[in-house]
């Protein structure tokens, strides 16, 4: 299974180079089958990032379990990349140990990650992370600020 990840990314890159114009698609979560949700989310996110970088056109993923690459904890990102690219013989073991040591608790959740943001920033935050709760309030807030007052 370890070679599957790196070979899939290289396969996408080669197909795109050798058959210009071809479209590629992939069920991303196949790479993380069998690990817990927090670990699976990191692994899927890192794998997706590199697959898209290689030329992937269509990814079948659960968007609720994808984290923007730049927001992944650097230690976890490195562990996932070691696993994706088969950089270490013990990559899978280290990856699993890391997440088991954290327990099944998902990442720390801030009380209000949009506190202090302008409405446009907060709306962007919600849309990017596919968070529906509160979006209407941000849109309404933005609309009230955009409408000229009638005096």
N, C-alpha and C positions, 0 to 999 in steps of 0.2 A: 504493500500500500504506500510506503514512503516514496518510492520512485514515481508513483502515479501523479503526485502533485507537481513535481518539477518537470516531468515528461509532458504533462498536460499543458503547462505554460509554454514550454519549448515547442510543443506541437502547434499551439495557436500561432506562435511567432512564425514557424516555418510555413504553415498553411497560408497565412497572410502574405508572406514573401513570395511563395511559389505559385500562388493562384490569386493574382490581383483581382479585387472586386468581390471575392467570396465573402460570405457572412458566416460568422461563427456564433455558436450558442453553447451554454454549459449550465448544468445543474451544479451550482457551487457547493451546496451543503454535503455532497458526497464525500468531500475531503475530510469532513469532521465527524463522520458517523461514529458514534460510540463514546464521545466525550461529553462532559456536562455542558450545560448552556453557557455559562460565562466563558469557558474555554472555547466552545464551539463558535461563539460570536466573534471572538478575537481571531481564531483561525480562519473562519469564513471571510472576515473583513480583509485580512492580510492577503489571503489567496485571491480574493476578488480584485483587490488593488493591482496585484501583479498580473493577473489574467487580463484585465482591461489595458494595462500598460503594454502587454504583449499583442493587443489587438482584438480582444474579445468584444463582440458586438452586442450580444444579448446574454444577460445573466439571469438565471432563474434562482431567486433567493427570497427568503423571508426578510423584507426590509426592516422589520422590527429587530432583527438580530444582526444588523450590520452597523458598524461604527465607522465614521469617517476616519480614514487612515491616520491623519495628523492628530486625531484625538485619542488614539490607542496609547495606553501606557507604554513608554519606550522599552521597558524590560519585557513586557508581554509581547510587544511587537517583535523584538529581537528573538525571543523564544519561538514565536510562530514562524518567523522567517528562517530560522535554523531548521525547523521542521519542514516547511514548504520546500526549501531548496536542498534538503538532506545534507546540511553542512556538518553535522556531528552524528556520530553513531548513537549517542545517547539523547538525541534531540527530543524524541517522543517521551522518553522517561522524564526528562527535565521539564518539559511542557506540562505533563500530567501532574508531576510533583508540585509544581508552582501553583496550579489551580486547586489541587487538593488541599494544599496548605492554607488557602484562602477560604475554604469551605464553599458551600453552595450559595453564599450571599453574593448577589450581583454587585456591580460597582457601586461605590458610594454615590448616593443621590443627594444633591444639594437641595436645600429647602426651596429655593427659587432661583434657578440658574439664569433667569432673565431679569432679575432685580437690577435696577439701575440702567437698563438698556433703553434706548430710544424705541418707539413702537416699531419702526422699520427693522431694526436689528432683532428685536424679540420675535417678530413675525418670521423673519428669515430663519432664526434659530428653530422655531417650531416646525416650519415647513421642511427644512433640511433634515430634521430628526423624525419626521413623520409623527409629530405629537399633535393630536387633534384638540386636546383639552386647552381651552383658553384662546384658541386662534380667533374665534369670533370677537372676543373682547379686544384683541390687538387690532383687528381689522376695523372695528368700530372706533377705537381710539385714533387710529390713523385717519379714518374718514372725517372725524370731528376736527382734526387739526388741518385737514386739507380744504375744508369747506370755508369759503370766505364768509365773514360775518355780515349780516344784513342790518345795517344801522340806518 
